[in-house]
Structure formats: C-alpha cells, structure tokens
C-alpha cells in the first residue's frame, strides 16, 4: 500500500507549482508518477505471480506428502483427482497407463465433468495420449485443440475438444503412462505455466502409482500363493484317483482364471494319451479328445519339450486345421498346456482353456506350472495307491482261492481215510 501511494506527492507538487513552472516542466514532473505507476504495476504483477507460484508449490508439496502416506491404489487415485482439479481448475482429466507387454493403454482413473468414468483398455494407437507415452514428451494444445490435431499428424477425435495438455509419467526405468487434462469449453486455455505445474506433479504421480501397483501385485501374489497352498492341501488329502482328478480340474480354473479345464494322462506302455477328466468342456470336444497318440506334434508338444505350451490366441497359432476347428466350436480361443512331471518322469499334462483371447503374464504361467507340478504328485500318489490296492485285492483273491482249494483237498483226503 505504501509503494502504491508513492506517486501522490508528485501529483500534489505538480498541481501547486503549475502557475510558476509552466506546462513543459509540469509535463516532465507529471511523467514521474506515470513511470512510477508502470513500475509499480509490474512489481504488483510479479508479486501476484510469485504468490501464485508459492501457493502452487505448497499445494504440490502437500500432494507429495499425501501420496507418500499410502501404498493403496484407490486412495492415491482419489488424491490425484482432488488435487489436479483444484490445482489447474479443470473438470476433466485422466491417467493412462502403458502395458508394454500387451501393447495396450488402460485407465486407472478418468474424470469427465467432475464425475468418475470407467474407460476400457485399448490397443496402442496414433493418438495424443499414446504419442506422449511413446515419445516421453509433453504435448500442449492451448486452444482450438481439435482443429490443431491434423497439424501434428493426428485425426479428429469423436468428442469436442478445445484445450488439451498431457505430460508423460516417467520412472527411472521407463515411461509408464500419461497424465492429461482437457476441456471442451471454448473459453478454456492451457498455458506453459500449467504445463510446468503438471510436469512437476507428474513426477510425484509416477512414483506413487508405480509403488501402489507394485504393492497391489505383491498382495495379489501373496493371495494367489495362499490359495494355491490351500488347494494343494485339498487335492493331496485324498488317495481316490477319480476324486483327485476332479479336484485338480476344478481347482486349476480357480488358480488360472480359465473357464474350462482337462487333465490328460500318458500310458507308458501304449504311448497313448487319454482324457482322464474334464471340467465344463463341450460333449463334442470331449469325444474328440478321448484318446490320441503321444506322437501328436501339436497336442502333445508340452510332453516332448517338458515346457508349458501357451496359446494366447488360437487363430494366430500354428495349429492343425481340424484341431483349430474343434477348439473354435468349443468356444475355446486361448489355452495353456502344462506338463505333469514327477520324479519318475512325465505322466501327462494339464490344460486350462479360455473363452476369449488371453495374454498369459509370466507370473500366471509360473503359478499354473507350480500347481501342475503339485497336481502331478497328487495324481501319481493316487494312481500308485489304486495300483497297490488292485494288486492287494488280487493277492487276497488268490489267497482265498488257495484256501478254498486247500479245504477241498483236505476234505477229499479225510474222506479217503
């Protein structure tokens, strides 16, 4: 306030001294307040800018503290939602994550007009979000964004779009996604200052989301292993072969997430593979899979290699035309075959089937193979028990016959005496 009052004395002096000093001197003296006013306006503007910058940095620091306080994804996303909308004064924004293995974009959070949305994942494409991720560079379309798209090699979007700003989410290892804000209002405009703030915020968001996802994966892995341990205990608790086979087929869909399953056992003597049990398979597929040779180059591949055979999409795999037709008719679009291996060798393989295209993450393949190994031991023990039980029954039957023959011989000998 004191600085803003500085021109007043010069104005008063000019008014009092005008009769004595004339117009020229008055003009020169009057120019001083004008210059001071310009300088003071600049100082005031700089002060406002500085105050806003300090407020923004304080907000970002508060966001950083909040994000570091939790490892759960949903609270992290909600914090991002609240703080981004307040910091930039926007009503629409989203976080897009890049699934490098499957070349897909998925959205952990998307907000439109201050309402949470659920956007489906999609393949990577030539779009604004994808370009930010692939090039690891921010893109700003301050206004008339939709009309600006062709100038950067992108086609018009389906929705009205006036302003768009996206920055990459970068970790020390790679770019994991994009944080973007947008507006359809013709009055909206994003500035370089907005880009600067969003870039600073993106560093905090990148670390928070990656940590939350890693924590979520660790929790999921622990739950899967606990579930696997419980299921393994369940299937090894019985020595009845039919019961064990049924439990294995039912449990593998719980472990692997498939809709159908089957267990095939190898006969070492004949070299034939037979369908021992199935879960939810069509009658036609079961009939076509009752028995086939271990020399079958496609169906018995996992037994020859000793490694899982993973088919994420049956239409893109090298399968025999007849077998492919049987799979499609049974509504099987993806599957995995896992060898059943015991210390004495391979006894067959376990198959899990999916009714849609399915990408098998490495951890899922590892989990299913671990389950298959435990199932192999359970099946082997049950078969051994069944064989032992059969041998014992035969031995008892033989002894019973010998006892009967002995009694008859004894009776004959006694009568002859």
C-alpha positions in Angstrom: 0.0 0.0 0.0 2.9 2.3 0.8 4.5 1.7 -2.5 1.3 2.2 -4.4 1.0 5.7 -2.7 4.4 7.0 -3.9 3.0 8.9 -7.0 0.6 11.0 -4.9 3.2 13.6 -3.6 4.4 14.2 -7.2 0.8 14.9 -8.3 0.2 17.4 -5.5 3.5 19.2 -6.2 2.6 19.5 -9.9 -0.8 21.0 -9.1 0.6 23.6 -6.7 3.6 24.5 -8.8 1.9 24.7 -12.2 1.5 28.6 -12.3 5.2 29.0 -11.6 6.9 26.3 -13.7 4.8 26.3 -16.8 3.4 23.4 -18.9 6.7 21.9 -20.1 8.0 21.5 -16.6 4.6 20.2 -15.5 4.7 17.6 -18.2 8.1 16.5 -17.1 7.1 16.4 -13.5 3.9 14.6 -14.3 5.8 11.9 -16.2 7.5 10.8 -13.0 4.2 9.4 -11.5 3.4 7.7 -14.8 6.8 5.9 -14.8 6.3 5.0 -11.1 2.8 3.7 -11.8 4.2 1.5 -14.6 7.0 0.2 -12.4 4.6 -0.4 -9.5 2.2 -2.3 -11.8 5.0 -4.6 -12.9 6.0 -5.1 -9.3 2.4 -5.9 -8.3 2.0 -8.3 -11.2 5.3 -10.0 -10.3 4.1 -10.2 -6.7 0.9 -11.9 -7.7 2.7 -14.3 -9.9 5.2 -15.1 -7.2 2.4 -15.6 -4.6 0.6 -17.9 -7.0 3.8 -19.9 -7.7 4.4 -20.3 -4.0 0.8 -21.4 -3.4 1.1 -23.9 -6.3 4.4 -25.3 -4.9 2.9 -25.5 -1.5 0.0 -27.5 -3.0 2.4 -29.8 -4.8 4.3 -30.4 -1.6 1.1 -31.2 0.2 0.2 -33.6 -2.6 3.6 -35.3 -2.4 3.2 -35.8 1.4 -0.3 -37.3 0.9 0.9 -39.6 -1.9 3.8 -40.9 0.2 1.5 -41.7 3.1 -0.3 -44.7 1.4 0.5 -47.6 -0.9 -3.0 -48.5 -1.8 -4.0 -47.5 -5.4 -7.5 -46.2 -4.8 -6.5 -43.5 -2.2 -3.7 -42.5 -4.4 -6.0 -42.0 -7.4 -8.5 -40.1 -5.3 -5.8 -37.7 -4.1 -4.7 -37.2 -7.7 -8.3 -36.5 -8.7 -8.9 -33.9 -6.0 -5.6 -32.1 -6.3 -5.3 -31.9 -10.1 -8.8 -30.4 -10.4 -8.0 -27.8 -7.7 -4.5 -27.0 -8.9 -5.4 -26.4 -12.6 -9.1 -25.6 -12.2 -10.2 -28.3 -14.6 -13.2 -30.6 -14.6 -11.8 -33.4 -16.8 -8.6 -35.3 -16.6 -7.3 -38.9 -16.7 -4.3 -41.1 -16.0 -3.4 -43.5 -18.8 -1.0 -46.4 -18.1 1.0 -48.3 -20.8 1.0 -52.1 -20.7 4.2 -52.7 -22.7 3.9 -56.4 -22.8 0.4 -56.4 -24.4 0.8 -53.0 -26.2 -2.3 -51.7 -24.5 -3.4 -48.5 -22.8 -5.5 -48.8 -19.7 -7.0 -46.1 -17.4 -6.8 -46.5 -13.6 -8.7 -43.2 -13.3 -10.7 -41.0 -15.7 -12.8 -38.0 -14.7 -15.2 -36.1 -17.0 -17.1 -33.0 -15.8 -16.0 -33.9 -12.2 -17.5 -37.4 -12.4 -15.5 -40.6 -12.3 -15.7 -42.6 -15.6 -14.8 -46.2 -16.5 -12.8 -46.3 -19.7 -12.0 -49.7 -21.2 -8.4 -50.6 -22.1 -7.5 -50.3 -25.8 -4.6 -51.2 -28.1 -1.9 -48.7 -28.6 -2.8 -46.2 -31.5 -1.8 -42.9 -33.1 -3.4 -40.6 -30.5 -2.4 -37.8 -28.3 -2.0 -40.0 -25.1 -0.1 -42.6 -27.0 2.3 -40.1 -28.5 3.1 -38.5 -25.1 3.9 -42.0 -23.8 5.9 -43.3 -26.8 7.9 -40.1 -27.2 8.1 -39.4 -23.5 7.4 -35.7 -24.2 4.6 -33.4 -23.1 2.1 -32.1 -25.6 0.1 -28.9 -25.1 -2.8 -27.7 -27.4 -3.7 -24.5 -25.6 -6.9 -23.8 -27.5 -8.8 -25.0 -30.6 -7.2 -28.4 -29.9 -9.5 -30.4 -32.2 -8.6 -28.2 -35.2 -4.9 -28.5 -34.3 -4.8 -32.3 -34.5 -4.2 -32.7 -38.2 -1.2 -30.3 -38.0 0.6 -32.8 -35.7 -0.4 -35.8 -37.7 -3.5 -36.9 -35.8 -7.0 -37.4 -37.0 -10.0 -35.6 -35.5 -11.4 -37.2 -32.3 -15.0 -38.0 -31.8 -15.6 -35.6 -28.9 -15.5 -31.8 -28.9 -12.1 -30.7 -27.6 -10.9 -27.1 -27.1 -7.8 -27.5 -24.9 -5.6 -30.5 -24.1 -2.4 -30.9 -22.1 -0.6 -34.2 -21.4 2.7 -35.0 -19.7 4.5 -38.3 -19.5 4.6 -40.3 -16.3 8.3 -41.3 -16.1 10.1 -43.6 -13.7 13.9 -44.1 -13.6 13.4 -47.2 -15.8 10.8 -46.2 -18.3 7.7 -44.2 -19.2 4.8 -45.9 -17.6 1.9 -43.6 -18.7 0.4 -40.2 -19.3 -1.3 -37.6 -17.0 -3.7 -35.4 -19.1 -6.1 -32.6 -18.5 -8.7 -31.4 -21.1 -11.6 -29.1 -21.6 -14.4 -28.7 -24.1 -15.2 -25.1 -23.1 -14.4 -22.5 -25.8 -13.2 -20.2 -23.0 -10.6 -22.6 -21.6 -6.9 -22.3 -22.4 -3.9 -24.0 -21.0 -0.6 -22.2 -20.6 3.1 -23.0 -20.3 2.6 -22.4 -16.5 0.0 -25.1 -16.5 2.4 -27.4 -18.3 5.2 -26.6 -15.8 2.9 -27.4 -12.8 1.6 -30.6 -14.4 5.1 -31.7 -15.2 6.2 -31.2 -11.6 3.1 -33.1 -10.4 3.7 -35.9 -12.8 6.9 -36.9 -11.1 5.1 -37.4 -7.8 2.2 -39.2 -9.5 4.6 -41.6 -11.4 6.3 -42.8 -8.2 3.0 -43.0 -6.3 1.2 -45.1 -8.9 4.1 -47.4 -9.6 4.6 -48.1 -5.9 0.8 -48.7 -5.5 0.8 -51.1 -8.4 3.8 -53.0 -7.1 2.1 -53.2 -3.7 -1.1 -54.4 -5.3 0.8 -57.0 -7.3 2.6 -58.2 -4.2 -0.7 -58.5 -2.3 -2.3 -60.4 -5.2 0.8 -62.7 -5.4 0.6 -63.5 -1.7 -3.2 -64.2 -2.0 -2.6 -66.5 -5.0 0.2 -68.4 -3.2 -2.0 -68.8 -0.1 -4.9 -70.0 -2.3 -2.5 -72.4 -4.1 -1.3 -73.8 -0.8 -4.9 -74.4 0.4 -5.8 -76.0 -2.9 -2.7 -78.2 -2.9 -3.5 -79.4 0.6 -7.0 -80.2 -0.6 -6.1 -82.3 -3.6 -3.3 -84.2 -1.8 -5.7 -85.1 1.1 -7.3 -87.9 -1.0 -5.9 -91.0 -2.5 -9.0 -91.7 -4.6 -7.9 -91.2 -8.2 -11.3 -90.1 -9.5 -11.7 -87.6 -6.7 -8.2 -86.2 -7.1 -8.7 -85.8 -10.9 -12.0 -83.9 -10.3 -10.4 -81.6 -7.7 -7.5 -80.9 -10.0 -9.7 -79.9 -12.9 -11.9 -77.7 -10.7 -9.1 -76.1 -8.9 -6.9 -75.1 -11.9 -9.7 -72.8 -13.1 -9.6 -71.1 -9.7 -5.8 -70.7 -9.9 -5.5 -69.8 -13.5 -8.8 -68.0 -14.2 -9.9 -70.1 -17.1 -13.4 -71.3 -17.8 -12.7 -74.9 -18.8 -10.0 -77.5 -18.0 -8.9 -81.0 -18.6 -6.3 -83.5 -17.4 -4.7 -85.9 -19.9 -2.7 -89.0 -18.7 0.0 -90.8 -20.6 0.1 -94.6 -20.8 3.9 -95.5 -20.9 3.1 -99.0 -22.4 1.0 -97.9 -25.4 2.2 -94.4 -25.9 -1.4 -93.2 -25.9 -2.7 -90.1 -24.1 -6.2 -90.4 -22.7 -8.6 -87.7 -21.3 -8.8 -88.7 -17.7 -11.2 -85.9 -16.5 -12.6 -82.6 -17.7 -14.4 -79.5 -16.4 -17.1 -77.7 -18.4 -15.9 -78.9 -21.8 -18.4 -79.5 -24.5 -19.5 -83.0 -25.2 -18.2 -82.8 -28.8 -14.7 -81.6 -27.7 -14.6 -84.4 -25.0 -15.4 -87.0 -27.6 -12.7 -85.7 -30.0 -10.2 -85.7 -27.2 -10.8 -89.1 -25.6 -7.5 -90.5 -26.9 -4.6 -89.5 -29.1 -1.0 -90.5 -29.7 1.8 -89.1 -27.7 3.5 -88.6 -31.1 0.9 -85.9 -32.0 3.1 -82.9 -32.9 0.6 -80.3 -31.6 -1.4 -81.8 -28.8 1.5 -83.5 -27.0 4.1 -80.7 -27.6 4.5 -79.9 -23.9 5.4 -83.6 -23.1 8.1 -83.5 -25.8 9.6 -80.2 -24.6 8.8 -80.5 -20.9 7.8 -76.9 -21.0 4.3 -75.2 -20.9 2.7 -74.5 -24.3 1.0 -71.1 -24.2 -1.5 -70.2 -26.9 -2.9 -66.6 -26.3 -5.0 -66.6 -29.5 -5.8 -69.9 -31.3 -6.3 -68.0 -34.6 -2.7 -66.8 -34.6 -1.2 -70.1 -33.5 0.2 -72.9 -35.8 -2.5 -75.5 -35.2 -3.8 -78.3 -37.3 -7.0 -77.2 -39.1 -9.0 -80.0 -37.6 -7.9 -79.2 -34.1 -8.4 -75.5 -34.6 -12.0 -76.2 -35.7 -12.6 -78.3 -32.7 -11.3 -75.5 -30.4 -13.4 -72.8 -32.0 -16.5 -75.0 -32.0 -16.0 -75.5 -28.2 -15.7 -71.7 -27.8 -12.0 -72.0 -26.8 -10.0 -69.0 -28.0 -6.9 -69.4 -25.8 -5.3 -72.2 -23.7 -2.3 -73.4 -21.9 -0.9 -76.9 -21.6 1.3 -77.7 -18.5 3.3 -80.9 -18.2 2.6 -83.1 -15.2 6.1 -84.1 -14.1 7.1 -86.4 -11.2 10.5 -87.6 -10.0 9.8 -90.8 -12.1 9.0 -88.8 -15.3 6.1 -87.3 -17.1 2.6 -88.7 -16.5 0.6 -86.4 -18.7 -0.4 -82.7 -18.9 -3.0 -80.3 -17.5 -4.9 -77.9 -19.8 -6.7 -74.7 -18.9 -9.0 -73.2 -21.6 -10.3 -69.6 -22.0 -13.3 -68.4 -24.0 -11.6 -65.2 -25.0 -8.1 -64.1 -26.2 -5.9 -64.3 -23.1 -2.4 -62.9 -22.5 -0.6 -65.1 -20.1 1.6 -62.9 -17.8 4.8 -64.6 -16.7 3.7 -64.8 -13.1 0.5 -66.6 -14.2 2.4 -69.2 -16.2 4.7 -69.8 -13.2 1.8 -70.2 -10.9 0.0 -72.6 -13.2 3.1 -74.7 -13.7 3.7 -74.8 -9.9 0.1 -76.0 -9.5 0.6 -78.6 -12.3 3.7 -80.0 -10.5 1.8 -80.4 -7.3 -1.1 -81.9 -9.1 1.2 -84.4 -10.8 2.4 -85.7 -7.4 -1.2 -86.0 -6.1 -2.3 -87.9 -9.3 0.8 -90.1 -9.1 0.2 -91.0 -5.5 -3.5 -91.7 -6.2 -2.6 -93.9 -9.2 0.0 -95.7 -7.1 -2.5 -96.2 -4.3 -5.0 -97.5 -6.8 -2.5 -99.9 -8.4 -1.4 -101.1 -4.9 -5.0 -101.6 -3.9 -5.7 -103.6 -7.0 -2.6 -105.7 -6.5 -3.6 -106.3 -2.9 -7.1 -107.2 -3.9 -5.8 -109.7 -6.5 -3.5 -111.2 -3.8 -6.3 -111.5 -1.4 -8.5 -113.1 -4.0 -5.6 -115.5 -4.9 -5.1 -116.5 -1.3 -8.9 -117.0 -0.9 -8.8 -119.4 -3.9 -5.8 -121.2 -2.4 -7.6 -121.5 0.9 -10.7 -122.9 -0.7 -8.6 -125.4 -2.8 -6.8 -126.4 0.4 -10.0 -127.0 2.2 -11.3 -129.2 -0.7 -8.1 -131.2 -0.8 -8.2 -131.7 2.9 -11.8 -132.8 2.7 -11.0 -135.3 0.0 -8.1 -136.7 1.9 -10.2 -137.1 5.0 -12.9 -139.0 3.1 -10.4 -141.4 1.6 -9.2 -142.3 5.0 
